[in-house]
Structures are given as C-alpha cells and as structure tokens.
Amino acid sequence: MEENQQEEIDLEVKTEEAKKKVTGLLASIKEFMSVLLDIKTNTDRAGAVQTIKDGISMQGHTAWILVFSILIASIGLNANSAAVVIGAMLISPLMGPILGIGLSFGTNDMETLRRSMINLGVMVGLSLLTSFLFFSIPWFQEATPEILARIRPDVRDVFIALAGGLALIIAITRPSPQTNTVAGVAIATALMPPLCAAGYGLAVYNWTYFFGAMFLFIINTIFIALATFVIVEFLNFPNVKYINYAKQKKVVQFASLIAFVILAISVWQFYGLFKENQFHRRATNFVKELKENGISIIDEDEDDYDFNSNTINLVVFGRNVSGEELQKWNEKLPEFGLNETVLNIRQSTDNTDLRAEVKSLSELYTQNQRIIISRDDAIKNKEDKIRLLENELSHFYNNQVPFKEISKEARINYDNLERISYAKRIKTDFNTIDSLTVFGVKWKDKVARKTVDKQEQKLKMWLKVRLKLDTLMVVRE
C-alpha cells in the first residue's frame, strides 16, 4: 500500500517537472518568435515619415522620369516583352503618392493627404496621356498578350498588393531603409502596366479594356495604401497636432471616416473578386466534366463564363445535344456549386461545313507531315553522301606521299642522288585491283655500281619506314 502511494507521489513529481519543462520551452519559443518578428524596436519613425513625404511630389525631374518609364512600359507591352516592362517598373516613381495617402490617414495629416491626392491625380494623368499618345500611333495598336493580361483583375492581385504594401512600409521604417525592397514591390504590384493598358484602351476606344485596367490599378493603389495605414497605426507613428483642438477633432473624425470607407471598399472589392474567381474555377470544372462525357466544345474561352449574368455559354460541334441532355446538365450545375447558373449551348443542326473544314485541315496537316518526312529523308541522304565523301577524302589524303619533304630529306641523306621521282602504279589480275608506290631514282654517273646498290637498298628501307609502307618499289632510271 505504502509502495503504491510512493509511486503515485513520484509520478506526480515527474508530471510537474515535465509541465515546467514544457512551459519553459513554450516560453522560450514565444520569446524567440517575439524577438524574431519584432518590428517596433529600432523603428525610425521620423526618417520613414520624411522619406515618404520626399517621394510624394510629381514635378520636375520626377515627372519626366515617370513619363519616360511609362513610355518604356508601353513599348514593352506592345513588343510583348516582360523584361522591358520590368525594367520600366524599376525606374518608375509611382509608389510615393500612394504611400503618402496611407501615411496621412495613419497620422491624421490632412496637408499630406491633400498633397498625395493631387500628386496621385497628376501621376495618373501623365501616365494615361503618355500611353495614350504612344498607342494612338496605328503601328502600335495590336492587343498583345501582355496588354490583355492587365485588363482583368484577379483575387490574387489583392494579396500581392497587400503583401507588397506591408513589405514596403516595413522596409522604409527600418533604421537603414532597403531600397531594393522598393524596386521589388514596384515589380510585384505592377502599378505601371495597368495604367499603360488603360491608355491603350483609350487609344483604341475600347472602354472594357480601359475600365478593367483602371480597376486593377485602383485595387493595387487602395491595398498598398491600406497596408501602409495598418503598419503606421501598428508602429504608433505620432499624429499631427493642431493648435485648434476642435479642428484636430474634426480632422481625426474625417480621417477615420475616410479610412473606414476605404477599408469597406477594399473588403467589397476583395469579396467581389473572390466570388468571380470562385465562379470561374467552378465553371471550368463543370466544362471539364462535359468534355469527359463526349461533348466537343469549340472556341472555348474565359469570356464564355459570365459572372455578372451567371451564365455559361458554350458552342459545341459533332453530335447534337438533345433537350433532355441539356436539361440534365443544367440540373447538374448545383453539384459544382453553380446554383442559379444557366447553361446556354449553341449548336448547328447542319455541321457539314464544319466537318469539311476539319477534314481539310486534317488532310493539310497530313500533307505537311509527308513533306517534312520527305525533307528529312532528303537531308539524311545528303548527310550520308557527305559522310562518305569525307571518308574517301580522308582515305585519299592518308595515302598521299609528302613528296616535297621526302625529296628534300633524300637529297640531304644521299649525296650521290641526282634526281628522284614518284608515282602510283595500279595493277590488276582481272580479279582484284592493287596499287603500288613506285620511286624512280637516278644516281650520279661517277658513283661505283657497288656503292649505288648499297645506297639504293638503304634508300628503299628508309622510304618504307618514313612512309609507313609495307611494300614499295625503287626503280633505277
């Protein structure tokens, strides 16, 4: 009995010790994370305020930098070059007034708000005018993929703008600001391309492009300003003090009202984009299901999914879809979360022309494939011939005798040699053909015959070694 009680006491002691260790570990982790993520310590509030205010103005040099950066971005969009667009964003001064708006709301600074709004308007005006003039030139009015990618906002743009704004204002509040963060945020949030795309919409009188691009720009602007406001409030930036208390109270109330309105608009925009993105994703899954069930769809595009009218419009070919089948698919829409969505299918009772066109394209493709195959065969044959000729040429050069060098060396080694000649003798027994290397030599008349025989035998041996030949003939002239 006493042993059991002692075991229980020991167990309780060990449990308490374990709890203390876990508590200590959690406290250490909490302290570590607090130090790791702390941005209030060593925050340069005065320096951050001055940096933001210095970047608000859009006049003089800054205005010209903006004009040229917009021009570069417009050229990049027209040339469909992402690298050129990124280069333009690196030098653009668009962030200043937007950060000024967020700062002014966080510090109740109406003068900074007034300056920021005026300069933001100037910035937008200059950007639209520059891009409009560029895209008004008829040669530059093609709707490239880079332009089309900037006329329809996406829910991910909200997260990019919010995260980019937070990163930017935190970087500015550091004791030593990170300038590379400003460039990175300018690229990520992509403020400039939507303005250029809006100018393109004005130049080609396409209001859908214009309002879509401006909507994307407004989303980026609002959420960057909102992120700035949140960090300014979190870091307790000092509010601007007014001599007149009543005026200060009105300014605070007005700033709070505007901040609330902007927050409400931001939430509404985010919700709208989220619902539209959700609708497109569900519609895509539904159409994928249609295809898997043998429905052939042509000219499929995201414009077929109309979020505003809650409809899916498809054009099908091949077999006709019966009314019962169409109703069946309409009834299946709620399974994909597409409640009250209407499926509209357009089909032709006579698709003979379409089939003929598809057949013609198929035959043309087959013909082109044959041409490509025959061309490849011709190229292969030519390559084989070239390879054969190269081998024969190599064999020819390998069998050649360097007669000029041989004659010089022979003259040095054999003083009694008067002249030397060289030839290839080809012989056959009518079954095989063979070639033989033949050297003709003439010795000086005054040399004794015995000496000539000895020198000639020595010359023959030297020639075999020098030319790496097993057989050769030396003929006395």
Secondary structure as a PSIPRED ss2 file (coil, helix, strand):
# PSIPRED VFORMAT (PSIPRED V4.0)

   1 M C   1.000  0.000  0.000
   2 E H   0.000  1.000  0.000
   3 E H   0.000  1.000  0.000
   4 N H   0.000  1.000  0.000
   5 Q H   0.000  1.000  0.000
   6 Q H   0.000  1.000  0.000
   7 E H   0.000  1.000  0.000
   8 E H   0.000  1.000  0.000
   9 I H   0.000  1.000  0.000
  10 D H   0.000  1.000  0.000
  11 L H   0.000  1.000  0.000
  12 E H   0.000  1.000  0.000
  13 V H   0.000  1.000  0.000
  14 K H   0.000  1.000  0.000
  15 T H   0.000  1.000  0.000
  16 E H   0.000  1.000  0.000
  17 E H   0.000  1.000  0.000
  18 A H   0.000  1.000  0.000
  19 K H   0.000  1.000  0.000
  20 K H   0.000  1.000  0.000
  21 K H   0.000  1.000  0.000
  22 V H   0.000  1.000  0.000
  23 T H   0.000  1.000  0.000
  24 G H   0.000  1.000  0.000
  25 L H   0.000  1.000  0.000
  26 L H   0.000  1.000  0.000
  27 A H   0.000  1.000  0.000
  28 S H   0.000  1.000  0.000
  29 I H   0.000  1.000  0.000
  30 K H   0.000  1.000  0.000
  31 E H   0.000  1.000  0.000
  32 F H   0.000  1.000  0.000
  33 M H   0.000  1.000  0.000
  34 S H   0.000  1.000  0.000
  35 V H   0.000  1.000  0.000
  36 L H   0.000  1.000  0.000
  37 L H   0.000  1.000  0.000
  38 D C   1.000  0.000  0.000
  39 I C   1.000  0.000  0.000
  40 K C   1.000  0.000  0.000
  41 T C   1.000  0.000  0.000
  42 N C   1.000  0.000  0.000
  43 T C   1.000  0.000  0.000
  44 D C   1.000  0.000  0.000
  45 R H   0.000  1.000  0.000
  46 A H   0.000  1.000  0.000
  47 G H   0.000  1.000  0.000
  48 A H   0.000  1.000  0.000
  49 V H   0.000  1.000  0.000
  50 Q H   0.000  1.000  0.000
  51 T H   0.000  1.000  0.000
  52 I H   0.000  1.000  0.000
  53 K H   0.000  1.000  0.000
  54 D H   0.000  1.000  0.000
  55 G C   1.000  0.000  0.000
  56 I C   1.000  0.000  0.000
  57 S C   1.000  0.000  0.000
  58 M C   1.000  0.000  0.000
  59 Q C   1.000  0.000  0.000
  60 G C   1.000  0.000  0.000
  61 H H   0.000  1.000  0.000
  62 T H   0.000  1.000  0.000
  63 A H   0.000  1.000  0.000
  64 W H   0.000  1.000  0.000
  65 I H   0.000  1.000  0.000
  66 L H   0.000  1.000  0.000
  67 V H   0.000  1.000  0.000
  68 F H   0.000  1.000  0.000
  69 S H   0.000  1.000  0.000
  70 I H   0.000  1.000  0.000
  71 L H   0.000  1.000  0.000
  72 I H   0.000  1.000  0.000
  73 A H   0.000  1.000  0.000
  74 S H   0.000  1.000  0.000
  75 I H   0.000  1.000  0.000
  76 G H   0.000  1.000  0.000
  77 L H   0.000  1.000  0.000
  78 N H   0.000  1.000  0.000
  79 A C   1.000  0.000  0.000
  80 N C   1.000  0.000  0.000
  81 S C   1.000  0.000  0.000
  82 A H   0.000  1.000  0.000
  83 A H   0.000  1.000  0.000
  84 V H   0.000  1.000  0.000
  85 V H   0.000  1.000  0.000
  86 I H   0.000  1.000  0.000
  87 G H   0.000  1.000  0.000
  88 A H   0.000  1.000  0.000
  89 M H   0.000  1.000  0.000
  90 L H   0.000  1.000  0.000
  91 I H   0.000  1.000  0.000
  92 S C   1.000  0.000  0.000
  93 P C   1.000  0.000  0.000
  94 L C   1.000  0.000  0.000
  95 M H   0.000  1.000  0.000
  96 G H   0.000  1.000  0.000
  97 P H   0.000  1.000  0.000
  98 I H   0.000  1.000  0.000
  99 L H   0.000  1.000  0.000
 100 G H   0.000  1.000  0.000
 101 I H   0.000  1.000  0.000
 102 G H   0.000  1.000  0.000
 103 L H   0.000  1.000  0.000
 104 S H   0.000  1.000  0.000
 105 F H   0.000  1.000  0.000
 106 G H   0.000  1.000  0.000
 107 T H   0.000  1.000  0.000
 108 N C   1.000  0.000  0.000
 109 D C   1.000  0.000  0.000
 110 M H   0.000  1.000  0.000
 111 E H   0.000  1.000  0.000
 112 T H   0.000  1.000  0.000
 113 L H   0.000  1.000  0.000
 114 R H   0.000  1.000  0.000
 115 R H   0.000  1.000  0.000
 116 S H   0.000  1.000  0.000
 117 M H   0.000  1.000  0.000
 118 I H   0.000  1.000  0.000
 119 N H   0.000  1.000  0.000
 120 L H   0.000  1.000  0.000
 121 G H   0.000  1.000  0.000
 122 V H   0.000  1.000  0.000
 123 M H   0.000  1.000  0.000
 124 V H   0.000  1.000  0.000
 125 G H   0.000  1.000  0.000
 126 L H   0.000  1.000  0.000
 127 S H   0.000  1.000  0.000
 128 L H   0.000  1.000  0.000
 129 L H   0.000  1.000  0.000
 130 T H   0.000  1.000  0.000
 131 S H   0.000  1.000  0.000
 132 F H   0.000  1.000  0.000
 133 L H   0.000  1.000  0.000
 134 F H   0.000  1.000  0.000
 135 F H   0.000  1.000  0.000
 136 S C   1.000  0.000  0.000
 137 I C   1.000  0.000  0.000
 138 P H   0.000  1.000  0.000
 139 W H   0.000  1.000  0.000
 140 F H   0.000  1.000  0.000
 141 Q C   1.000  0.000  0.000
 142 E C   1.000  0.000  0.000
 143 A C   1.000  0.000  0.000
 144 T C   1.000  0.000  0.000
 145 P H   0.000  1.000  0.000
 146 E H   0.000  1.000  0.000
 147 I H   0.000  1.000  0.000
 148 L H   0.000  1.000  0.000
 149 A C   1.000  0.000  0.000
 150 R C   1.000  0.000  0.000
 151 I C   1.000  0.000  0.000
 152 R C   1.000  0.000  0.000
 153 P C   1.000  0.000  0.000
 154 D C   1.000  0.000  0.000
 155 V H   0.000  1.000  0.000
 156 R H   0.000  1.000  0.000
 157 D H   0.000  1.000  0.000
 158 V H   0.000  1.000  0.000
 159 F H   0.000  1.000  0.000
 160 I H   0.000  1.000  0.000
 161 A H   0.000  1.000  0.000
 162 L H   0.000  1.000  0.000
 163 A H   0.000  1.000  0.000
 164 G H   0.000  1.000  0.000
 165 G H   0.000  1.000  0.000
 166 L H   0.000  1.000  0.000
 167 A H   0.000  1.000  0.000
 168 L H   0.000  1.000  0.000
 169 I H   0.000  1.000  0.000
 170 I H   0.000  1.000  0.000
 171 A H   0.000  1.000  0.000
 172 I H   0.000  1.000  0.000
 173 T C   1.000  0.000  0.000
 174 R C   1.000  0.000  0.000
 175 P C   1.000  0.000  0.000
 176 S C   1.000  0.000  0.000
 177 P C   1.000  0.000  0.000
 178 Q C   1.000  0.000  0.000
 179 T H   0.000  1.000  0.000
 180 N H   0.000  1.000  0.000
 181 T H   0.000  1.000  0.000
 182 V H   0.000  1.000  0.000
 183 A H   0.000  1.000  0.000
 184 G H   0.000  1.000  0.000
 185 V H   0.000  1.000  0.000
 186 A H   0.000  1.000  0.000
 187 I H   0.000  1.000  0.000
 188 A H   0.000  1.000  0.000
 189 T H   0.000  1.000  0.000
 190 A C   1.000  0.000  0.000
 191 L C   1.000  0.000  0.000
 192 M H   0.000  1.000  0.000
 193 P H   0.000  1.000  0.000
 194 P H   0.000  1.000  0.000
 195 L H   0.000  1.000  0.000
 196 C H   0.000  1.000  0.000
 197 A H   0.000  1.000  0.000
 198 A H   0.000  1.000  0.000
 199 G H   0.000  1.000  0.000
 200 Y H   0.000  1.000  0.000
 201 G H   0.000  1.000  0.000
 202 L H   0.000  1.000  0.000
 203 A H   0.000  1.000  0.000
 204 V C   1.000  0.000  0.000
 205 Y C   1.000  0.000  0.000
 206 N C   1.000  0.000  0.000
 207 W H   0.000  1.000  0.000
 208 T H   0.000  1.000  0.000
 209 Y H   0.000  1.000  0.000
 210 F H   0.000  1.000  0.000
 211 F H   0.000  1.000  0.000
 212 G H   0.000  1.000  0.000
 213 A H   0.000  1.000  0.000
 214 M H   0.000  1.000  0.000
 215 F H   0.000  1.000  0.000
 216 L H   0.000  1.000  0.000
 217 F H   0.000  1.000  0.000
 218 I H   0.000  1.000  0.000
 219 I H   0.000  1.000  0.000
 220 N H   0.000  1.000  0.000
 221 T H   0.000  1.000  0.000
 222 I H   0.000  1.000  0.000
 223 F H   0.000  1.000  0.000
 224 I H   0.000  1.000  0.000
 225 A H   0.000  1.000  0.000
 226 L H   0.000  1.000  0.000
 227 A H   0.000  1.000  0.000
 228 T H   0.000  1.000  0.000
 229 F H   0.000  1.000  0.000
 230 V H   0.000  1.000  0.000
 231 I H   0.000  1.000  0.000
 232 V H   0.000  1.000  0.000
 233 E H   0.000  1.000  0.000
 234 F H   0.000  1.000  0.000
 235 L C   1.000  0.000  0.000
 236 N C   1.000  0.000  0.000
 237 F C   1.000  0.000  0.000
 238 P C   1.000  0.000  0.000
 239 N C   1.000  0.000  0.000
 240 V C   1.000  0.000  0.000
 241 K C   1.000  0.000  0.000
 242 Y C   1.000  0.000  0.000
 243 I C   1.000  0.000  0.000
 244 N C   1.000  0.000  0.000
 245 Y H   0.000  1.000  0.000
 246 A H   0.000  1.000  0.000
 247 K H   0.000  1.000  0.000
 248 Q H   0.000  1.000  0.000
 249 K H   0.000  1.000  0.000
 250 K H   0.000  1.000  0.000
 251 V H   0.000  1.000  0.000
 252 V H   0.000  1.000  0.000
 253 Q H   0.000  1.000  0.000
 254 F H   0.000  1.000  0.000
 255 A H   0.000  1.000  0.000
 256 S H   0.000  1.000  0.000
 257 L H   0.000  1.000  0.000
 258 I H   0.000  1.000  0.000
 259 A H   0.000  1.000  0.000
 260 F H   0.000  1.000  0.000
 261 V H   0.000  1.000  0.000
 262 I H   0.000  1.000  0.000
 263 L H   0.000  1.000  0.000
 264 A H   0.000  1.000  0.000
 265 I H   0.000  1.000  0.000
 266 S H   0.000  1.000  0.000
 267 V H   0.000  1.000  0.000
 268 W H   0.000  1.000  0.000
 269 Q H   0.000  1.000  0.000
 270 F H   0.000  1.000  0.000
 271 Y H   0.000  1.000  0.000
 272 G H   0.000  1.000  0.000
 273 L H   0.000  1.000  0.000
 274 F H   0.000  1.000  0.000
 275 K H   0.000  1.000  0.000
 276 E H   0.000  1.000  0.000
 277 N H   0.000  1.000  0.000
 278 Q H   0.000  1.000  0.000
 279 F H   0.000  1.000  0.000
 280 H H   0.000  1.000  0.000
 281 R H   0.000  1.000  0.000
 282 R H   0.000  1.000  0.000
 283 A H   0.000  1.000  0.000
 284 T H   0.000  1.000  0.000
 285 N H   0.000  1.000  0.000
 286 F H   0.000  1.000  0.000
 287 V H   0.000  1.000  0.000
 288 K H   0.000  1.000  0.000
 289 E H   0.000  1.000  0.000
 290 L H   0.000  1.000  0.000
 291 K H   0.000  1.000  0.000
 292 E H   0.000  1.000  0.000
 293 N C   1.000  0.000  0.000
 294 G C   1.000  0.000  0.000
 295 I C   1.000  0.000  0.000
 296 S E   0.000  0.000  1.000
 297 I E   0.000  0.000  1.000
 298 I E   0.000  0.000  1.000
 299 D C   1.000  0.000  0.000
 300 E C   1.000  0.000  0.000
 301 D C   1.000  0.000  0.000
 302 E H   0.000  1.000  0.000
 303 D H   0.000  1.000  0.000
 304 D H   0.000  1.000  0.000
 305 Y E   0.000  0.000  1.000
 306 D E   0.000  0.000  1.000
 307 F C   1.000  0.000  0.000
 308 N C   1.000  0.000  0.000
 309 S C   1.000  0.000  0.000
 310 N C   1.000  0.000  0.000
 311 T E   0.000  0.000  1.000
 312 I E   0.000  0.000  1.000
 313 N E   0.000  0.000  1.000
 314 L E   0.000  0.000  1.000
 315 V E   0.000  0.000  1.000
 316 V E   0.000  0.000  1.000
 317 F E   0.000  0.000  1.000
 318 G C   1.000  0.000  0.000
 319 R C   1.000  0.000  0.000
 320 N C   1.000  0.000  0.000
 321 V C   1.000  0.000  0.000
 322 S C   1.000  0.000  0.000
 323 G H   0.000  1.000  0.000
 324 E H   0.000  1.000  0.000
 325 E H   0.000  1.000  0.000
 326 L H   0.000  1.000  0.000
 327 Q H   0.000  1.000  0.000
 328 K H   0.000  1.000  0.000
 329 W H   0.000  1.000  0.000
 330 N H   0.000  1.000  0.000
 331 E H   0.000  1.000  0.000
 332 K H   0.000  1.000  0.000
 333 L H   0.000  1.000  0.000
 334 P H   0.000  1.000  0.000
 335 E H   0.000  1.000  0.000
 336 F H   0.000  1.000  0.000
 337 G C   1.000  0.000  0.000
 338 L C   1.000  0.000  0.000
 339 N C   1.000  0.000  0.000
 340 E C   1.000  0.000  0.000
 341 T C   1.000  0.000  0.000
 342 V E   0.000  0.000  1.000
 343 L E   0.000  0.000  1.000
 344 N E   0.000  0.000  1.000
 345 I E   0.000  0.000  1.000
 346 R E   0.000  0.000  1.000
 347 Q C   1.000  0.000  0.000
 348 S C   1.000  0.000  0.000
 349 T C   1.000  0.000  0.000
 350 D C   1.000  0.000  0.000
 351 N C   1.000  0.000  0.000
 352 T H   0.000  1.000  0.000
 353 D H   0.000  1.000  0.000
 354 L H   0.000  1.000  0.000
 355 R H   0.000  1.000  0.000
 356 A H   0.000  1.000  0.000
 357 E H   0.000  1.000  0.000
 358 V H   0.000  1.000  0.000
 359 K H   0.000  1.000  0.000
 360 S H   0.000  1.000  0.000
 361 L H   0.000  1.000  0.000
 362 S H   0.000  1.000  0.000
 363 E H   0.000  1.000  0.000
 364 L H   0.000  1.000  0.000
 365 Y H   0.000  1.000  0.000
 366 T H   0.000  1.000  0.000
 367 Q H   0.000  1.000  0.000
 368 N H   0.000  1.000  0.000
 369 Q H   0.000  1.000  0.000
 370 R H   0.000  1.000  0.000
 371 I H   0.000  1.000  0.000
 372 I H   0.000  1.000  0.000
 373 I H   0.000  1.000  0.000
 374 S H   0.000  1.000  0.000
 375 R H   0.000  1.000  0.000
 376 D H   0.000  1.000  0.000
 377 D H   0.000  1.000  0.000
 378 A H   0.000  1.000  0.000
 379 I H   0.000  1.000  0.000
 380 K H   0.000  1.000  0.000
 381 N H   0.000  1.000  0.000
 382 K H   0.000  1.000  0.000
 383 E H   0.000  1.000  0.000
 384 D H   0.000  1.000  0.000
 385 K H   0.000  1.000  0.000
 386 I H   0.000  1.000  0.000
 387 R H   0.000  1.000  0.000
 388 L H   0.000  1.000  0.000
 389 L H   0.000  1.000  0.000
 390 E H   0.000  1.000  0.000
 391 N H   0.000  1.000  0.000
 392 E H   0.000  1.000  0.000
 393 L H   0.000  1.000  0.000
 394 S H   0.000  1.000  0.000
 395 H H   0.000  1.000  0.000
 396 F H   0.000  1.000  0.000
 397 Y H   0.000  1.000  0.000
 398 N H   0.000  1.000  0.000
 399 N H   0.000  1.000  0.000
 400 Q C   1.000  0.000  0.000
 401 V C   1.000  0.000  0.000
 402 P C   1.000  0.000  0.000
 403 F H   0.000  1.000  0.000
 404 K H   0.000  1.000  0.000
 405 E H   0.000  1.000  0.000
 406 I H   0.000  1.000  0.000
 407 S H   0.000  1.000  0.000
 408 K H   0.000  1.000  0.000
 409 E H   0.000  1.000  0.000
 410 A H   0.000  1.000  0.000
 411 R H   0.000  1.000  0.000
 412 I H   0.000  1.000  0.000
 413 N H   0.000  1.000  0.000
 414 Y C   1.000  0.000  0.000
 415 D C   1.000  0.000  0.000
 416 N C   1.000  0.000  0.000
 417 L E   0.000  0.000  1.000
 418 E E   0.000  0.000  1.000
 419 R E   0.000  0.000  1.000
 420 I E   0.000  0.000  1.000
 421 S E   0.000  0.000  1.000
 422 Y E   0.000  0.000  1.000
 423 A E   0.000  0.000  1.000
 424 K E   0.000  0.000  1.000
 425 R E   0.000  0.000  1.000
 426 I E   0.000  0.000  1.000
 427 K E   0.000  0.000  1.000
 428 T E   0.000  0.000  1.000
 429 D C   1.000  0.000  0.000
 430 F C   1.000  0.000  0.000
 431 N C   1.000  0.000  0.000
 432 T C   1.000  0.000  0.000
 433 I E   0.000  0.000  1.000
 434 D E   0.000  0.000  1.000
 435 S E   0.000  0.000  1.000
 436 L E   0.000  0.000  1.000
 437 T E   0.000  0.000  1.000
 438 V E   0.000  0.000  1.000
 439 F E   0.000  0.000  1.000
 440 G E   0.000  0.000  1.000
 441 V E   0.000  0.000  1.000
 442 K E   0.000  0.000  1.000
 443 W E   0.000  0.000  1.000
 444 K C   1.000  0.000  0.000
 445 D C   1.000  0.000  0.000
 446 K C   1.000  0.000  0.000
 447 V C   1.000  0.000  0.000
 448 A C   1.000  0.000  0.000
 449 R H   0.000  1.000  0.000
 450 K H   0.000  1.000  0.000
 451 T H   0.000  1.000  0.000
 452 V H   0.000  1.000  0.000
 453 D H   0.000  1.000  0.000
 454 K H   0.000  1.000  0.000
 455 Q H   0.000  1.000  0.000
 456 E H   0.000  1.000  0.000
 457 Q H   0.000  1.000  0.000
 458 K H   0.000  1.000  0.000
 459 L H   0.000  1.000  0.000
 460 K H   0.000  1.000  0.000
 461 M H   0.000  1.000  0.000
 462 W H   0.000  1.000  0.000
 463 L H   0.000  1.000  0.000
 464 K H   0.000  1.000  0.000
 465 V H   0.000  1.000  0.000
 466 R H   0.000  1.000  0.000
 467 L H   0.000  1.000  0.000
 468 K C   1.000  0.000  0.000
 469 L C   1.000  0.000  0.000
 470 D C   1.000  0.000  0.000
 471 T C   1.000  0.000  0.000
 472 L C   1.000  0.000  0.000
 473 M E   0.000  0.000  1.000
 474 V E   0.000  0.000  1.000
 475 V E   0.000  0.000  1.000
 476 R E   0.000  0.000  1.000
 477 E C   1.000  0.000  0.000
